[in-house]
């Protein structure tokens, strides 16, 4: 780090160094940290706006709390870059999200300052409460702080933790970092409540001045206390938190370091559950990010002087295909209802939300609610489409089973980011959806191999009178035109792409392109399976009779995945046919590009061919000899 550009920051190798700096110089530290962050993310890309918004808060927390002995937990963690910079990882910050580089979110095995591994929303208060209760059991007096955003506060898990925490009365501090955003604008009643809290600053200031001026045991002091309680109920909806057992302080300016330090010092010494409400600006200190907070949530490398530039047109992503299909199907069928748990941009619903606002439902970070909401709609004749990432559907598994599949309701799940996702790492990988969904009765599971197949299978799932799931990967497809029609495919019917010899490759979804290269090189049969459930058992029976072995290929863990379904069918039919199952390994894959991860898992063309040659060497050699002598 250039000490001329960052004279204070260059002296900080750990928070202990930060605490040696005079408090009067902390605004200079925050300024340097913000400039260093802008320069670093501009070079490497990564989460941006949320990190700029917590610079002062991060400095204040590490200055006043004895981390890592005191525990500091960042909810989700996309705002953890300043934390990583101040905790000895500044020199590696530009490696973030890259193969063998820093993780995109806090993780325990990366640094002792990362008290809890995060990546999914709304876990911080539960984890912090668990730490407090365990420490209290051992007699440890360490402080525990959970920093949670107002977006993450829309999830039910946060309130489950607040409900328990208020009753357990731990010495726990929850910092509510309120910037009015998650990835896009926050929605729902909580957002309106927090907006009302912003208007209560003058009331809070008047209240605090009155409390300081009046002895609490005097008649006037008791009157002020009673007035405070009534005023809170009338004007300040902080009573929600206080009724749950948390003493509420705020709202305060999260960019005013002196005020922030004063407030943190105060709540740090108070016993019992505390909630400090701080107001911040997402993208603070970089004008383009402040003005375009959605676009600057996460960025690729860019020139800070010019800002993020529009990307030139390229091949359509699977998300684009879904977004176009959704609008087209909504125009054709007024029963369609689009639902997303706070992922409008990521799941491709921006255009739909504008064209069909009355049929668009962003429920906030509330995956369980999203799925049961869809079930309720389906009960009344609607045709809901739940657009959700594979990794986030995991959080609503019970609702998928109990509320949708058990009642055989016509809900379509459009599962984005299936399989390996890439730079966001294992917290966001969609490696398990085929395994956790395949055993659910009534559920049709589809895996498109290209853009056209994606559109056809979405229409097929939507027209199906029961629950259906279409899962597709992040990024661009094979370059096949998706089309504009709303045609469907027969459920449970695979597509024979190539007739070869000896072995049949059964490709489930996106790996078809790599499998096609191998099939051509080795003269093997290739099938685009399309359906994981139900399988095309008619075609499987014919292939089992005419081939010496089968190979299943999927972008899902091998355990319990699509290949397991083929193996179960072979066993049930009494067919002792050799079966090679290729998929993701039984471990969490680290952050890297999607292409790097597929290569690491052996799901690129070279890896597939190597695995086939190793497993079926004798069969392939025997075939070669027969061809030479024939």
Secondary structure by P-SEA (a helix, b strand, c coil): ccccccccccccccaaaaaaccccaaaaaaaaaaaaaaaaaaacccccaaaaacaaaaaaaaaccccccbbbbbcccccaaaaaaaacccccccccccccccccccccccccccccccccccaaaaaaaaaaaaaaaaccbbbbbbbbcccccccaaaaaaaaaaaaacccbbbbbccccccccccccaaaaaaaaaaaaaaaaaaaaaaaaacccccaaaaaaaaaaaaaaaccccaaaaaaacccccccccccaaaaaaaaaaaaaacccbbbbbbbbbcccccaaaaaccccccccccccccccccccccccccaaaaaaaaaaaaaaacccbbbbbccccccccaaaaaaacccccccccccaaaaaaaaaaaaaaccbbbbbbcccccccccccccccccccccbbbbbccccccccccccccccccccccccccccbbbbbbccaaaaaaaaaaaaacccbbbbbbbcccccccccccccccccccccccccccccbbbbbcccaaaaaaaaaaaabbbbbccccccccaaaaaaaaaacccbbbbbccccccccaaaaaaaaaaaaccccbbbbbcccccccccccaaaaaaaacccaaaaaaaaaaaaaaaaaaaaaaaaac
